[in-house]
């Protein structure tokens, strides 16, 4: 990442709103109340993407040694307000069952071995055959080390530091050992006829832009605020159950890279998706297969939940007519870890 991003005032974003808003350097947090209909810069070229990496940077915003990134926006007051969303007492898992056999998409699967079994009990051992990162297992990416640009992760952690430590030296998943407790918002593009199929999923290759999220806010009666987790439903698992798995080359429905401007403007702490978050194919170089991953993790310090399962969540949200809820997640306490499998929970 470029050295000019190391300063305390780290870049400037010109975001055009009906009421003028400029988020530069030490500007105040985005307003919690609606300020009008937002329009965001387009990202259609690789040059646009590279510019966004600089413009959106949060490096140094919370100090040079910060390990939490945008989760700094989840304040005690935010947690208290999020807890107040619980009125039905209904909780829903947001993880998919762990795959225990080789999936057609490839990647790791879980091996289970019974170590002992007797009349007094039994024990077993679990082992991933490869990295749980990928396109199958529900997991959270650590902010600092998992994704890099020019050999550097969020807030300047370097590849050399990681190699010397043999782990993530700062900003590891253990920085979130106290858990994530905040407001979650589910965005459901199937509510927009242009995106939904008769079967109720979004076709692979469909990109959901920042402007689409603004439109969905109006339809769903929500407004994203600082410290929120936003989750994007595409019906990936429903489609997979109906038609079988498909190769990534056939496309992934997900966030367009211009959503990064929305994340900065609204102060989003985490994003999640029922696949790997990024729409594919996209407008940029094939070498940048995951542009939003890089913009979110490396530039903004926004954590990413991959391969979650929102089928039951979407059903419950539609039943209640309510798309906000208490979101909780607890990654494993792994010092130096670059991510963690986990089971987030939505509670209405």
C-alpha angles and dihedrals in degrees: 000000000000119000092229088071092066097082126100092249098056115187136314129255120201104204115176116220131168082251106045114254127175118183105200132150109313097003115146122268116276114277116264092217121075113271099186137275112330127214119196134202115272121241108205103135136049088246089057089052094049091048090051091054088062100036096051098044118137093185109143094005092119096026135292094275097045114143101177104062115186092354084081083081090068099092128181088256090053091054092050092051091047091052088054089065091074108101106131099046090225118141126192130192114234097195129093120233110272111258110244098184134046108287122218089241089061125225130106128337132186121260116203122198126186105225100183137001127178141138088280096055146289139255134195142189129229125206132174110225090217138348115328087218111099137069105315115045123072106240147144122239118225110240103230110040115022098075126030141184118208090349096307134102131199115325091007104294104162136219088237091057091051093049092048093049095041085223141045102301096198136003091034122156088267089072084076095050091124090061136239116278116169145105117304125202124196116211111204112192090182085079087071110075093215090064105035126088121210087257092058105252137104114249118247113266094035115135120212108208131204089255089057090055090052089051091049091051089062094046095045097041097238137118122203113235136183113294096024127137111222120202126195120212117203101158091246094153094043090053091045091052091049102041105015129245120317133203119262088240087071089062145263124239108222149110119329113230091249087073084081088077089053090051092054095043094050099036096240113186101195139008129204140184142176090252131015097315098238120099112235134236097033140174099269141074117304086236087069097057092156107038095158090050088058095043093047102040103030103032105026102027089230112154120231131219111200131197098008120161117234101170095108092036091055091048092050093045091052092046092052095035086230128118102181126079145149108287121202131176133167118194120203115271099249114156108222092009119152094209143334141230108238147157112239118199132213116203123193 
